[in-house]
Amino acid sequence: MTSNAPLLVLFDCDGTLVDSQHMIVAAMHGAYAMNGRTPPERERILSIVGLSLPEAFTNLAEGEEGYPVMAMAEAYRTSFMQLRDANPPEPMFPHARDVLSALRARDDVLLGMVTGKARRGVDRVLDAHDMVGWFDTIQTADDAPSKPHPAMVFQAMQELGAEPSRTIVVGDTAFDMAMARSARAGALGVSWGYHPVEDLRTAGAHLLVNQFTDVPEALEQISGELARATER
């Protein structure tokens, strides 16, 4: 890294670090069944991953008057907890843990998480994968407005004294990319998640990677691009 200031790397969770799509879809089906409704197609469900639950169900309501957003959100929480208790934890994507381990060992990198999960869900994932204490800052749906609002990034930067030019968001959705760009931070999109890569490009991804082992090099490239932009 070219600057003396550490690079703050903020990872999304679902679809970026862990593959939770089967649990999310199943929990959504459970929530719709509890409310006597027909669930959307799988692709539509995955399109709202990354949003907070109220924002997700508002999106899925598509303007329907009287849509029970909060009842659906609560039903989803209940369904997800039931599935969580009956199934193994969400698996990490290939090489994710190894790359995180290497990054956290560096003096010039700080790790953070910015996620639409509740803090309870984040704690469960970190505990399941023996990563408690790995992240210097964790921003969740409990702490800030839903993505793509940039509040999570601003709060993470403020907490650790980081500048936008030394901050990069890594995520799998257009919400992550838009959030990063709104905060004037770097945006690294990953192709193995839940949104089409074209959506990530449209939302402002600086770069896209196809496997986790490509993340460190991509961070170097984006950090250099951000540094040059601030010099102009």
WORA-V41879 format. One record per residue. N is the residue number from 1. PSI is psi in whole degrees, -180 to 180 (999 if undefined). OMEGA is omega in radians with two decimals (NA if undefined). NEAR is the number of other ideal C-beta (glycine too) atoms within 10 Angstrom. Layout:
BEGIN
N&PSI&OMEGA&NEAR + N&PSI&OMEGA&NEAR
END
This chain:
BEGIN
1&143&-3.02&16 + 2&-24&-3.10&10 + 3&155&3.06&15 + 4&-24&3.13&7 + 5&138&3.09&14 + 6&153&3.05&19 + 7&124&3.09&24 + 8&117&-3.12&26 + 9&115&-3.06&29 + 10&112&-3.10&33 + 11&136&2.86&25 + 12&166&-3.12&27 + 13&-75&-3.08&23 + 14&125&3.12&25 + 15&-12&3.12&24 + 16&-53&3.10&28 + 17&-43&-3.11&28 + 18&149&-3.14&20 + 19&93&-3.05&19 + 20&13&-2.99&22 + 21&-38&-3.10&17 + 22&-40&3.10&13 + 23&-42&-3.13&19 + 24&-47&-3.13&23 + 25&-44&3.14&17 + 26&-41&3.13&16 + 27&-37&3.08&22 + 28&-44&3.11&26 + 29&-40&3.10&17 + 30&-42&-3.14&18 + 31&-43&3.13&23 + 32&-39&3.13&19 + 33&-40&3.13&13 + 34&-27&-3.11&15 + 35&11&3.07&15 + 36&35&-3.09&6 + 37&159&3.10&14 + 38&126&-3.11&7 + 39&154&3.06&16 + 40&172&3.04&17 + 41&157&-3.10&9 + 42&-44&-3.11&14 + 43&-36&3.12&9 + 44&-41&3.10&13 + 45&-47&-3.11&21 + 46&-22&-3.12&21 + 47&-20&-3.10&21 + 48&3&3.09&22 + 49&134&-3.10&22 + 50&-25&3.07&31 + 51&156&2.98&20 + 52&159&-3.07&22 + 53&-47&3.11&23 + 54&-41&3.13&14 + 55&-38&3.14&21 + 56&-47&-3.11&24 + 57&-28&3.01&22 + 58&-42&3.09&19 + 59&-46&-3.11&14 + 60&-24&3.14&21 + 61&-27&3.11&14 + 62&43&3.05&9 + 63&4&-3.13&6 + 64&126&-3.13&10 + 65&134&3.11&5 + 66&11&3.14&6 + 67&131&-3.04&16 + 68&69&-3.03&14 + 69&-52&-3.05&18 + 70&-36&3.09&11 + 71&-39&3.09&13 + 72&-41&3.13&23 + 73&-43&-3.14&18 + 74&-39&3.10&15 + 75&-38&3.10&22 + 76&-45&3.13&22 + 77&-44&3.14&16 + 78&-47&-3.13&14 + 79&-43&-3.11&20 + 80&-42&3.14&21 + 81&-39&3.11&14 + 82&-44&3.12&13 + 83&-40&3.13&15 + 84&-43&-3.09&17 + 85&-21&-3.07&7 + 86&-4&-3.04&7 + 87&162&3.04&11 + 88&161&3.11&8 + 89&156&3.11&14 + 90&131&-3.12&21 + 91&149&3.03&13 + 92&152&3.07&18 + 93&155&-3.10&18 + 94&132&3.06&13 + 95&0&-3.11&14 + 96&-48&-3.08&22 + 97&-40&-3.14&16 + 98&-43&-3.13&12 + 99&-43&3.09&19 + 100&-42&3.13&21 + 101&-42&3.14&11 + 102&-40&-3.14&14 + 103&-42&-3.08&19 + 104&-18&3.11&16 + 105&-10&-3.11&8 + 106&142&3.11&14 + 107&-20&-3.06&7 + 108&16&-3.13&14 + 109&136&2.94&19 + 110&139&-3.13&24 + 111&140&3.06&21 + 112&169&3.08&24 + 113&136&3.07&26 + 114&112&-2.95&30 + 115&150&3.03&28 + 116&-5&3.05&25 + 117&157&2.92&23 + 118&159&-3.12&17 + 119&-35&3.12&14 + 120&-41&3.12&11 + 121&-39&3.09&22 + 122&-47&-3.13&19 + 123&-38&3.14&14 + 124&-43&3.13&16 + 125&-47&-3.11&20 + 126&-40&3.13&18 + 127&-42&-3.10&11 + 128&-32&-3.09&16 + 129&17&3.07&18 + 130&48&-3.13&9 + 131&20&3.10&19 + 132&130&-3.14&10 + 133&2&-3.11&8 + 134&-24&-3.02&16 + 135&132&-3.11&20 + 136&-23&3.05&19 + 137&142&3.10&19 + 138&118&3.12&23 + 139&128&-3.04&22 + 140&179&3.08&20 + 141&-18&3.09&23 + 142&-19&-2.95&12 + 143&-18&-2.92&15 + 144&166&3.02&19 + 145&159&-3.13&12 + 146&149&2.91&20 + 147&148&0.15&29 + 148&13&3.04&21 + 149&137&-3.04&17 + 150&7&-3.03&22 + 151&-41&-3.13&17 + 152&-41&3.14&30 + 153&-44&3.11&29 + 154&-43&-3.12&19 + 155&-41&3.12&16 + 156&-44&3.13&27 + 157&-43&3.14&22 + 158&-41&-3.12&10 + 159&-36&-3.05&15 + 160&3&3.11&17 + 161&34&-3.10&11 + 162&153&3.06&23 + 163&155&3.10&14 + 164&-37&-3.11&18 + 165&-9&3.10&20 + 166&30&-3.14&25 + 167&135&3.12&27 + 168&131&3.05&26 + 169&133&3.08&32 + 170&119&-3.09&26 + 171&171&-3.05&32 + 172&1&-3.08&26 + 173&161&3.04&30 + 174&-30&3.11&23 + 175&-40&3.12&25 + 176&-45&-3.10&35 + 177&-44&3.14&27 + 178&-39&3.09&23 + 179&-47&3.14&29 + 180&-48&-3.09&31 + 181&-35&3.09&19 + 182&-30&3.11&17 + 183&2&-3.12&23 + 184&27&3.09&17 + 185&173&3.06&27 + 186&153&-3.11&29 + 187&110&3.12&24 + 188&114&-3.14&28 + 189&145&3.09&28 + 190&142&-2.99&30 + 191&-7&-3.03&14 + 192&6&-3.07&16 + 193&-142&-2.88&24 + 194&-7&3.08&21 + 195&145&3.08&23 + 196&145&-3.09&14 + 197&-30&3.11&16 + 198&-34&3.09&10 + 199&-37&3.12&17 + 200&-42&3.11&26 + 201&-47&-3.13&15 + 202&-35&-3.11&12 + 203&-7&3.02&21 + 204&17&3.12&16 + 205&130&3.06&25 + 206&-39&3.12&21 + 207&161&3.03&20 + 208&142&3.08&17 + 209&153&-3.07&19 + 210&-9&3.08&10 + 211&154&-3.01&13 + 212&-30&-3.13&21 + 213&-15&3.10&14 + 214&-7&-3.06&17 + 215&-49&-3.09&24 + 216&-44&3.13&15 + 217&-40&3.12&11 + 218&-37&3.08&19 + 219&-41&3.10&21 + 220&-45&-3.12&13 + 221&-46&-3.11&13 + 222&-40&3.14&23 + 223&-37&3.07&23 + 224&-41&3.12&13 + 225&-43&3.12&13 + 226&-40&3.13&22 + 227&-43&3.14&14 + 228&-37&-3.13&11 + 229&-37&3.14&11 + 230&-22&3.13&12 + 231&-20&-3.08&7 + 232&999&NA&4
END
